[in-house]
Amino acid sequence: MTENEALLVATRLYVRMRANGGRVIDVTWLTQNAEYAHEILRLAAGHVDGEVQRLGARLEELLFGTVQPRSPAPPAPAAATAARETAATLTGGKTPNKYVGVLR
């Protein structure tokens, strides 16, 4: 493994997790701390996006040499799901765009 490959895959994983779930991770710390990396890889394995799962498996292979089966991450809290459903109901079934009116 080269450090550049691991950093590249970790950065791609960061972008996908940020775009498809809002989770922000520390890419540099991910490549330097094994305990943090294991936790992020556990979250990636349980993510609904298949690309996040694939990138997590590739990063695990680069960092640790093997891919081990993982239990999926726990589901999102019910409160967050209920808030999204309430927002969708109030806006006529469409999720409100949080960026409209914010950017100038």
N, C-alpha and C positions, 0 to 999 in steps of 0.2 A: 504494500500500500504506500502510495505517496501521500504526503500531507495535502497536496493540491487536489487530488482526487476526492479525498474525504471532505475537504472544505467545499468543493464544488457540489457534491451530492448533498451535504448538509445545508448549503444555501438553497438548493432547489427544494429540499424538504421544508425549509423555513417558508419559502414563498407559497408552496401549496397549502401548508397548514394555516398560514395567515389568511390566504384567500378563501379557503374552504373550511372555515370554522372559527376564524378570528384568534387562533392561538399564536402567541409570539414566543419564539424560543431564542436562546443565545447560541448562535452558531459557533463562535470561538470556544465557548465553554463546553459545548457539545463535543468538540473534537479533542478537548484536553482533559475532561473529567469523565472517567468511566461510569461512575454512579449516576451522574446526570444523563449521560448517553443512554444507559440502560432504561431509565425512566422515560425519556423521550421516545425511544424505540418501542417501548411498551404502548405508549399512547398512539404512535404511528400504526402499530399493528392492529389496533382496535378502531382506527379511523374509518369512516364510511367511504372515503375516496380511495379507490383502488390504486391510483398513482402515488398517494401518500404511503400506502402499504408497501408498494414496490420499492419506492425510494428508501423507506425504512429498512427493508430487507437488504438492499444494496449497501446502505451505510453500515449496517451491522456486519456484513461480510467484509467491508473494508476496514472497519475498526477492530473487530474481534476475530475475524477469520472464518467464522461459521454462523449460520443462521439457525437459531434455536426456536422451537415452537413457543408461542407466547399466548397467554390468555388475553382476550380483548379487554380494552379499557372499560370501566363502568359507563353506563349510559348517562347522558346529560341529565342534570337535575330536573325534576318535574316542574319546578318554578320557572325555569328558563323556557321550557317548552310551552307552558301555559301562557307566558307573556307573549311569545311569538304568535300563538293562536289567537289571543285577544287582540293583538295589533292587526292581524290579518282580518279578523272579523270587523273591526272598526273601520278599516280602509276598504271595505267591499271585497274581501278575499285576496287583496294584493298586499304583500309585505311593503311597508313604507321604505322609501329610499332614504337612508340616513344622511346622504351627501347632498341632496337637493336643498338649496338654500344656504348651505354651509360654505361651499367653495366660492371664491370671488374671482 
